[in-house]
Amino acid sequence: MNLKKEEVIPVEPNHVDLTFCFEERVVLEEAINKLNYIKDLKEITSSNSANAMSKSIGQQIDNLMRNQQKLEKEFEDLIVQKTKKVELVDQKSINELINRIEVNNYN
């Protein structure tokens, strides 16, 4: 059966041409597969971003805690020095230590 482009095949009243349905189904399945791929890729990317952000925040917290421990140790040392120097008569040294303690206490 040779048909020209313009010729139309007569269709029986109860006959349904499924060619277009099949083509549309293939196109829809491909679109759904691509959307699922993009969704999976997005989940992987967001998971990696979340892990990187979590790691960065953890490092910042760790740095802050180390800095806090260092400041606490300095404060303890200054208190020990102040206690030792209170026994001295040199009021100038005592005032310098008190000022250093106050400055560290407010940081």
C-alpha positions as a Markdown table, in Angstrom:
| # | Residue | x | y | z |
|---|---|---|---|---|
| 1 | Met | 0.0 | 0.0 | 0.0 |
| 2 | Asn | 1.8 | 3.1 | -1.2 |
| 3 | Leu | 0.4 | 6.3 | 0.1 |
| 4 | Lys | 1.2 | 9.9 | -0.7 |
| 5 | Lys | 1.6 | 12.3 | 2.1 |
| 6 | Glu | -1.7 | 13.9 | 1.6 |
| 7 | Glu | -3.6 | 10.7 | 1.4 |
| 8 | Val | -5.5 | 9.7 | 4.5 |
| 9 | Ile | -6.2 | 6.2 | 5.4 |
| 10 | Pro | -9.9 | 5.7 | 6.0 |
| 11 | Val | -10.5 | 4.9 | 9.6 |
| 12 | Glu | -13.2 | 2.6 | 10.8 |
| 13 | Pro | -15.6 | 4.2 | 13.3 |
| 14 | Asn | -14.4 | 2.0 | 16.2 |
| 15 | His | -10.7 | 1.9 | 15.2 |
| 16 | Val | -8.2 | 4.0 | 17.3 |
| 17 | Asp | -4.8 | 4.8 | 15.9 |
| 18 | Leu | -2.4 | 4.0 | 18.7 |
| 19 | Thr | 0.7 | 5.2 | 16.9 |
| 20 | Phe | 0.4 | 8.7 | 18.3 |
| 21 | Cys | -0.4 | 7.4 | 21.8 |
| 22 | Phe | 2.8 | 5.2 | 21.7 |
| 23 | Glu | 4.9 | 8.2 | 20.6 |
| 24 | Glu | 3.5 | 10.4 | 23.3 |
| 25 | Arg | 4.0 | 7.7 | 25.9 |
| 26 | Val | 7.7 | 7.4 | 24.9 |
| 27 | Val | 8.2 | 11.2 | 25.0 |
| 28 | Leu | 6.5 | 11.3 | 28.4 |
| 29 | Glu | 8.5 | 8.4 | 29.8 |
| 30 | Glu | 11.8 | 10.1 | 28.6 |
| 31 | Ala | 10.7 | 13.4 | 30.2 |
| 32 | Ile | 9.9 | 11.6 | 33.5 |
| 33 | Asn | 13.2 | 9.8 | 33.5 |
| 34 | Lys | 15.1 | 13.0 | 32.9 |
| 35 | Leu | 13.2 | 14.7 | 35.7 |
| 36 | Asn | 13.9 | 11.8 | 38.1 |
| 37 | Tyr | 17.6 | 12.1 | 37.1 |
| 38 | Ile | 17.6 | 15.8 | 37.8 |
| 39 | Lys | 15.9 | 15.2 | 41.2 |
| 40 | Asp | 18.4 | 12.6 | 42.1 |
| 41 | Leu | 21.3 | 14.8 | 41.1 |
| 42 | Lys | 19.8 | 17.7 | 43.1 |
| 43 | Glu | 19.5 | 15.5 | 46.2 |
| 44 | Ile | 23.1 | 14.4 | 45.8 |
| 45 | Thr | 24.3 | 18.0 | 45.4 |
| 46 | Ser | 22.2 | 19.3 | 48.3 |
| 47 | Ser | 23.5 | 16.5 | 50.5 |
| 48 | Asn | 27.1 | 17.3 | 49.6 |
| 49 | Ser | 26.4 | 21.0 | 50.2 |
| 50 | Ala | 24.8 | 20.2 | 53.6 |
| 51 | Asn | 27.8 | 18.0 | 54.5 |
| 52 | Ala | 30.3 | 20.8 | 53.5 |
| 53 | Met | 28.3 | 23.4 | 55.4 |
| 54 | Ser | 28.0 | 21.1 | 58.5 |
| 55 | Lys | 31.8 | 20.5 | 58.4 |
| 56 | Ser | 32.5 | 24.2 | 58.1 |
| 57 | Ile | 30.2 | 25.1 | 61.0 |
| 58 | Gly | 31.9 | 22.3 | 63.0 |
| 59 | Gln | 35.3 | 23.7 | 62.3 |
| 60 | Gln | 34.2 | 27.2 | 63.3 |
| 61 | Ile | 32.8 | 25.9 | 66.6 |
| 62 | Asp | 36.0 | 23.9 | 67.2 |
| 63 | Asn | 38.1 | 27.1 | 66.6 |
| 64 | Leu | 35.9 | 29.1 | 68.9 |
| 65 | Met | 36.1 | 26.5 | 71.7 |
| 66 | Arg | 39.9 | 26.4 | 71.4 |
| 67 | Asn | 40.1 | 30.2 | 71.5 |
| 68 | Gln | 37.8 | 30.2 | 74.6 |
| 69 | Gln | 40.0 | 27.6 | 76.3 |
| 70 | Lys | 43.1 | 29.7 | 75.5 |
| 71 | Leu | 41.4 | 32.8 | 77.0 |
| 72 | Glu | 40.4 | 31.0 | 80.1 |
| 73 | Lys | 43.9 | 29.7 | 80.6 |
| 74 | Glu | 45.3 | 33.2 | 80.2 |
| 75 | Phe | 42.8 | 34.5 | 82.7 |
| 76 | Glu | 43.8 | 31.8 | 85.2 |
| 77 | Asp | 47.5 | 32.8 | 84.7 |
| 78 | Leu | 46.7 | 36.4 | 85.3 |
| 79 | Ile | 44.8 | 35.7 | 88.4 |
| 80 | Val | 47.8 | 33.7 | 89.7 |
| 81 | Gln | 50.1 | 36.5 | 88.9 |
| 82 | Lys | 47.9 | 39.0 | 90.6 |
| 83 | Thr | 47.7 | 36.9 | 93.7 |
| 84 | Lys | 51.4 | 36.6 | 93.9 |
| 85 | Lys | 52.0 | 40.3 | 93.3 |
| 86 | Val | 49.4 | 41.5 | 95.8 |
| 87 | Glu | 52.0 | 40.7 | 98.4 |
| 88 | Leu | 54.3 | 43.1 | 96.8 |
| 89 | Val | 54.4 | 46.8 | 97.6 |
| 90 | Asp | 54.7 | 47.9 | 94.0 |
| 91 | Gln | 51.2 | 49.3 | 93.4 |
| 92 | Lys | 52.0 | 50.1 | 89.7 |
| 93 | Ser | 52.6 | 46.4 | 88.9 |
| 94 | Ile | 49.4 | 45.5 | 90.7 |
| 95 | Asn | 47.4 | 48.1 | 88.7 |
| 96 | Glu | 48.8 | 46.9 | 85.4 |
| 97 | Leu | 47.8 | 43.3 | 86.2 |
| 98 | Ile | 44.3 | 44.4 | 87.3 |
| 99 | Asn | 43.9 | 46.3 | 84.0 |
| 100 | Arg | 45.1 | 43.3 | 81.9 |
| 101 | Ile | 42.6 | 41.1 | 83.8 |
| 102 | Glu | 39.8 | 43.5 | 83.2 |
| 103 | Val | 40.6 | 43.8 | 79.5 |
| 104 | Asn | 40.7 | 40.0 | 79.1 |
| 105 | Asn | 37.6 | 39.5 | 81.2 |
| 106 | Tyr | 35.6 | 41.7 | 78.8 |
| 107 | Asn | 36.9 | 39.9 | 75.7 |
